[in-house]
Structures are given as C-alpha cells and as structure tokens.
C-alpha cells in the first residue's frame, strides 16, 4: 500500500529555470502518527532506481495525472533525504508551482512510499526501509506544528541530558537547535559561538557551572517557545 509523509519544505537556490534543492525527508522526526524515518531507509530504493534506470516521480499534490518536474539527483546525507529537482516550467501546472514556491505559498514536500521494514521502540514506529515512489510539492505539510514540536522537544531533551551528564553538545549542533527553533542564522551563530562556547569551556576547565547551565537551559527553552508561537 502506498503511503505518504509530509515535511516542511526547505528550498535552496530556486532558479528562474525551475531548479531547486531541498529535503524530501528529515531523519529522526517523530511525526504526529508516532513514526520516524531513520538513516538508511532510502538507500536500497535509490540504488534500485539507479540500477533499473527508473526515476522517483515529482507530482503535484500526489496526483499521478499531474507530473510537474524531475528529480535530477537524490541522496541520503546526515540530515535526511536530499534532492535536486527541476520544475518543467513548459508545463502550465509546473509554471504555477514555480511562482508559488518563489513566494513561499507552497510550504511542504511529501514523499510517497511503500513500507518494507519497520520496528517499534518505546511506542515509536521506526521506519527502517522504504520503497520511494515519488516526492510531491504540497500546498502545506499536514500536522506541521505537531511534527516540528516533536523534533524540538526531542532535541531539547537531548541537549538537557548532555548538559547534565557533563557532555555538552558541540557548538555547531547547538547552533542547529537554535536554527530549528526559528532563530535567524546570524543570531544563532553569535549565540552558539560566543555565549554557549564560553559556558561549555568554563565547565571543561572545572568551574562550578551547573547553575549557569540550568539558567541557560531555561532561557533557551523560553526562546524556543517564543519562536514556536510565531
């Protein structure tokens, strides 16, 4: 049975000829259905498409009657399923989608897949192997808030645990958490590379930093909550 799963669209470099890059799936994202895709889930499917000379389709809203483009490159990286696609702007619907994407009116990508291997861990369904059929731009990703809040909560819990265990996250990972929370890039870099770096350096030098760390964590949670509400 073909299933779908939605993700917030993160487009980079949308060009006038319709070429763009983005993520069709983000690893470790526990969605509102209690499922998450793990690294390696797409490896066999992508290899099969390459071996057999077939292509992952780009459809509009999962409609098989409305192909709107081609995926020129798809690969897994540490973050998720990365893709470089091209809207075929000679097609009327693709031309419309191009305009919508440029103006951020299209806000999601959704994968169409068959589930081949899954497991259950602590109440979460782990999707370990998926047969990828298509990746569709969609008007908006369903259950967006629930999905993003789950990711933020999971990353924040990990951040707090590592602080308590005396193994703080590297500066770059902390910067990523801030970016996921909606903090602008320049501000996230400044906070992570100056304030946070100084705090974890103090701990590593043996200063008593538990209380400052607790204070920092509370401030970070408040910041995340503030950005979530916008």
Residue pairs with C-beta under 8 A, 6 or more apart in sequence:
1 114
1 115
2 112
2 113
2 114
2 133
3 112
3 113
3 114
3 115
4 62
4 110
4 111
4 112
4 113
5 25
5 31
5 35
5 37
5 110
5 111
5 113
6 108
6 109
6 110
6 138
6 141
6 142
6 143
6 144
6 147
7 23
7 24
7 25
7 26
7 29
7 80
7 108
7 109
7 110
7 111
7 141
7 147
8 107
8 108
8 141
8 144
8 147
8 148
9 22
9 101
9 106
9 107
9 108
9 109
9 137
9 141
10 22
10 23
11 20
11 21
11 22
11 101
12 20
12 21
12 22
13 19
13 20
13 21
14 20
14 98
14 101
14 102
17 86
17 89
18 69
18 86
18 87
18 88
18 89
18 94
18 98
19 72
19 84
19 85
19 86
19 87
20 84
20 85
20 86
20 87
20 101
21 82
21 83
21 84
21 85
22 82
22 83
22 85
22 109
23 79
23 80
23 81
23 82
23 83
23 109
24 74
24 80
24 81
24 82
24 83
24 109
24 111
24 135
25 37
25 41
25 42
25 80
25 81
25 111
26 37
26 79
26 80
26 151
27 36
27 37
27 38
27 39
27 41
27 78
27 79
27 80
28 36
28 37
28 38
28 151
28 154
29 36
29 37
29 147
29 150
29 151
30 36
30 124
30 147
30 150
30 151
30 154
31 143
31 146
31 147
31 150
32 143
32 146
32 147
32 150
33 125
33 143
34 123
34 124
34 125
35 124
35 125
35 126
35 127
36 124
36 125
36 126
36 127
37 80
37 81
37 127
37 130
38 126
38 127
38 128
39 76
39 78
40 76
40 128
40 129
41 76
41 127
41 128
41 129
41 130
42 74
42 76
42 81
42 130
42 132
43 76
44 129
45 113
45 129
45 130
45 131
45 132
46 56
46 74
46 75
46 76
46 132
48 54
49 55
49 56
49 132
55 70
55 71
56 71
56 74
56 132
56 133
56 134
56 135
57 64
57 67
57 71
57 112
57 133
57 134
57 135
58 67
58 68
58 69
58 70
58 71
58 85
58 87
58 134
58 135
58 136
58 137
59 66
59 67
59 68
59 112
59 134
59 136
60 66
60 67
60 68
60 93
60 94
60 97
60 136
60 137
61 136
61 137
61 138
61 139
62 110
62 112
62 134
62 136
62 138
63 136
66 93
67 88
67 91
68 87
68 88
68 91
68 93
68 94
68 97
68 137
69 85
69 86
69 87
69 88
69 94
70 85
70 86
70 88
71 83
71 84
71 85
71 135
72 84
72 85
72 86
73 83
73 84
74 81
74 82
74 83
74 84
74 132
74 135
75 81
75 82
75 83
76 82
81 111
81 132
81 135
83 135
85 135
87 94
87 95
87 97
87 98
87 101
88 94
89 95
89 98
97 106
97 137
100 106
101 137
105 139
106 137
106 138
106 139
107 138
107 139
107 140
107 141
107 144
108 137
108 138
108 139
108 140
108 141
108 142
108 144
109 135
109 136
109 137
109 138
109 141
110 135
110 136
110 137
110 138
110 141
111 130
111 132
111 134
111 135
111 136
112 132
112 133
112 134
112 135
112 136
113 130
113 131
113 132
113 133
114 130
114 131
114 133
115 127
115 129
115 130
115 131
116 129
116 130
116 131
117 128
117 129
118 125
118 126
118 127
118 128
118 129
119 125
119 126
119 128
120 126
141 147
148 180
148 228
149 228
151 180
152 180
152 181
152 224
152 228
155 177
155 180
156 177
156 220
156 221
156 224
158 169
159 169
159 174
159 177
159 217
159 220
160 217
162 168
162 169
163 213
163 217
166 203
168 174
168 199
168 200
168 203
169 177
171 192
171 193
171 196
171 197
171 200
172 192
174 192
174 196
175 188
175 189
175 191
175 192
175 193
177 220
178 187
178 188
178 191
178 192
178 220
178 223
179 185
179 188
181 223
181 224
181 227
181 228
182 227
182 228
182 230
183 191
183 223
183 227
195 216
196 216
199 209
199 212
199 213
199 216
202 209
202 212
203 209
203 213
